[in-house]
């Protein structure tokens, strides 16, 4: 169940991050003091700022879009935020899902237009009558200025494991980014086309000795689409970030998926039998392993296109008899990324 919740949350975040965005802050509307029933449930409430990959955020840039997650009792009908000046902040593109334990999770987007070292936001929640009450759930975040002046002389590209430039990547799968900046730059980050910060992991800085530095790290995107963009932003020696003239444009493909695998329930040693695998259209080839982890040969696998994507068929030949034998199948994408594994049903292989 925990794994399913994590998968659902990742899909939820990806869907919200992909949507268009416009933020609004309004003068404070009447907010009731918490009623007794609400006070009794205060410990249920929580709110946090989080990045696109679901990790907690402690700092953002002015006007950068970021995600907010709130947990409330499942009787709550809507949520908003109050800033430290009691101005209401509406969460945009908000999605609610029932957690099945008497609580609900809410995920939406905001941006903050005023910089500050310790900006604080309080969750307010609406009851069945639409009346909002202040909760005890808050989060604080540093909002940094991002210089509009563009830093020139920078480059950015996505590369595969052999250093070749990538024009396509796969949702949910890491890829390497390489950047070059003037040597005065002390750190770099990425912003996507909606001004949402994208994490760079395992970032390495190398001084080239010619007034420039090279950067290398890994990142990923959670939303498919054509003409996706990542823009490089760079920090000076005072830690102040500015836009640069470097960006990459690429296509983000949906991750390869396997929906079903069908095999017969009986077979004979060294006598081929038919395997049928239904995948999405982003699977370019199949891999199969037996129950002992040994890779199986898949000769002449072919597919036909259908409404779900691709329906693959091939003939499998097994050289060892046994009861309740099974296999594990992976779909492989264009860049070598694998789908989640899918286990076949059991098959009894007998000697001819």
N, C-alpha and C positions, 0 to 999 in steps of 0.2 A: 504493500500500500504506500509506503514512504517513497519507493522508487517511482510509482505511478504519479504521485503528487509532484515529484521533482520534474518528471517529464512534462506534465501538464503545465507546471509553472514556467518551464523554459519556453514552451509553445506560446503561453500567454504573454510573456515578456516580449517575445519576438513579434507577435501580432501587434502589440501596442507600440513597440518601437518603430514599426513600419508605417504607422498611420500618420496623416498630416497633423499639424499641431498649431494651435494658437492659444496663448495664455491670457488669462484675465485676472485682475485683482480689483476688488470692489470695496467700497466703504462698508464698514461693519454693519450687518443687518442684526436684528435682535437675536441674541443667543441666550437661551435660558440657562440659569444655574442648574447643575445636575439635579434631577429628581432623585428621590430615595432609591427607586429601582435601578436607576443608572449608576448611582454611587455604589450600590451593592455589587455591580459588575465591573467596577473600574479596573480591576486587575486583568480583565479580559482584553482591554484595549492596548494596542501597541501601534507604533508608526515608525517608519524608517525610510531613509533615502537609499536607493540602491542603483547600481550600475546595470548595464544591459546584460551582463553575465550573472546577475543576481547577488553580487558581493556588496557589502555596505560601503556607502560613499561618505567620506569625511570632508571633501572639498569639491567644488565645481567652479566653472567660470561663469561670469556674468552673462546672462541670456543663454547659457547652455541648457539644453533640455535634459532632464533626468527623471527617473522613475521614483514613485513613492508607493510603498506598500503599507497598508493598514490592516489590522486584525480587529474585528468588532464582534459583539454578539450578533447572531443571525437575525435578530429582530430589527436591527438598524437598516434603514431604507436608503440612506445616502451619506456620504462623507465629504467634508471640505477641510481646509486648513485655515488657521489664523496666523498671521505673522506677528512679530513682537509689537507692531503698532496697531494690532487688532483689525487689520485689513484682511478681508476674506480672500482666499486663493482657491479658485475652482480647479479641481483635478480634471484634466482633459483626457478624452478617450478612455474613460474609466471602465474597467471590467471587474465584475464581482463573481466569485464562485463560493459555493457552500462547502465548508471543510468537513461536514458530516459529524461534528462534535459539539454542535450548538454555537459555533462561531462561523464567521464569513471572512474571506480575504478580499481586499480591494487593491487593485493596481491601476495607477494612472500616471500622467505626466504633468510636470510643471517646469517652469524656468523662473529665475530670479533676476530682476533687472537692476538691483542695487548691491554693490559689493559690500562685504563686511566680514570681520574675522569670526563672528559667532552669531550668525543669523539663526533665529529660533522659530520653530513652527509648531503649533498646537493642533491636534486633531479635534474637530467638532463632528458630531454624529446626529443624524435625524431619526426621530422615532416614526411610528406608523402614521402620525398626523403631520409629518413634515417639519416638526419643531426641532430645531438644533440645540444640542447641549454641549457645553465644553467638557472634554474628557481630560484625564491626567496624562495622556500619551503625547509626548513631544519628541522632537529631534532637533539637533543643532548642526549646522554645517558652515564651513568657511566658503564664502563666495569671492572669488578672485577676479581682478580685472584682466581682460584679454585685450591687448593692444591691437587697434585696428590697422596700424601701420604694418605693411607686409614686409617680412624679411625675405630678401632675394638670395639667389645662389644656392638653393636647396634642391634636393631631388628625393624621390620616393618611388619604390616599386615593390610589387609582390613577386616572390620567387618560389620555385619548387626546390626540392632537395638537391638538385643539380645546379642551381643558380640561374635557371632559365626563367624569363619573365612570364608570369601568369596573367592570363586575361579572363580566366574563369576560376572561381573558388567554390567550395561546397559549404552550405549552411551547417554550422555546428562542428566543423572540422578545422583544426588549426592550420595556418599557413604562415610562412615567414615574410616579414617586411624588412627591407633594407633602405636606409636613408643616408644622405650626405648633407651636412650643414657646415656653416662657418665654425671655427674652433671656439668661438666665444659662446656657443650654445652649450648649456649645462644639462638639459634634459629635453625630451620630446614626448609628445602625445599625439593621438589621432582623434579627429572629429568626423562623424559621418555626415551625410547630406542633411540630416535634421538637427545638426549641431549637438548630437549626443556623443559623449566621450566613449571611445572604444579602447579597452585595455590592451597594452602591449606587455606581454610576459617575457621574462628572461632577457631583459634589455641589456645589450652590451655596447659600450662606447669605446671606439678605437681612434686614437689620434693619428692622422695620416702624415704629420710632420710638414705639411705644405699649407697650413692655415685652414685646413678642413678636418672634420672628424666624420667617421662612419659609424652608423648605428645599425644594430641587428636585433630582432626579437620576433616573437610569434604573436599572432592575434587570430580572431575569428569573427564571423558575422552570424547573426541569428535570423536574418530575414532574406529570403530569396528575391531576386529581381535583376533586371537589366539596368545598365548604366548606374550601378551602385558607385558611390564615391567615398573615399577617405582622404581627408586633408591633413597635412602635417602642420602642427603648431609647435613652437620651440620656445624654450625659456632662456633668458639672458642670465648674467651672473648674479642678478638680484632676485632671480626666481620668477620674474614677470614674463608671462607667455605672450607671444604674438603670432598672428597668422603668418604662413610662409607661402611661397609661390609653388610649392610642391603638392601634388595630389595624384591619386591613382583612380582610374575608372575601370570597372570590371563587371562581369556578370556573376551573380551568386546563384548557384544551382541548388535546388532542393536536395537534401541528403538522400542517398540511395536507400530504398526500403524494400523489404520482402514482406508480402502479405500472406502468402500461403505456400506450402510445399506438400506435394502428394506423391506417395510411393505405394506400391502394392504391399500387402501384408505377408506374402510368401514369395520366395524366389529360389533359384538353384545356383550352385557354385558355377561361376564362369559363364552363366547364361544371362545375356543382357535383359534388363527390364527398364521400363519407361519412368522417368522422373519428370514431374511438371512443377514449375515454380512461377508464381505470380509476383511481379515486382512493379515498382513505379518506372517511369520512363527514363530515370536517371541511372539505372543500372546498366553498365556496359558489358559486364561479364559476371560469371558465377564462380565461387570457390566452394568446395565441399570437403569435409573432414569426417573420418569415421569416429566411433565412440572412444578410440584410443588417441585421437589427435593426429592421426596420419592423414596427409592430404590425398584425396582421391583424384584420379584422372577423369576429366569431363570432356570426352571427345565430341566434336561436332554439335555443341549446344547452339540452338537457334531460337528465335522468338518471332511471334506475331504481335502486332500492336492491337490493343483492345482499350476499352473505356478506362481501365485501371492503370494502364501503362504498357507493360510487356509481359506476354505469357511465353515462358521458356520451356522447351522440352529437350531432353537428351536421353541417351541410353547409358545406363550404368551397369558395370560388370563387377561382381564381387568374388574374390578368390578364396574366401574363408567362410566355412559354414558356421552357423550359430543361431541360437534363439534370441529373440528380442534385440536384434541388432538395430542400430539407429545411426543417423548421420546429422551433421550440422552444416547448414548452408549459409553463405554470406553473399550479398550483392556488392559488387565493386563499381565505384563511380569512375568518371573520366580522369580524375587526378589520382586514382589509386586508393581513394578512401573507401572504407568498408561500411556496410550497413550493420545494424544489430544482428546477431546470429539468430537463426531460426532452426530449431530441432525438428527432425522428421518424426513421423510415427514409427512404431516398431515393425520390424520385418524378420521373419524366420527364414534363414538361408539354409537349405538342405543340400546334401551331396546328391549329384545326379544319379 
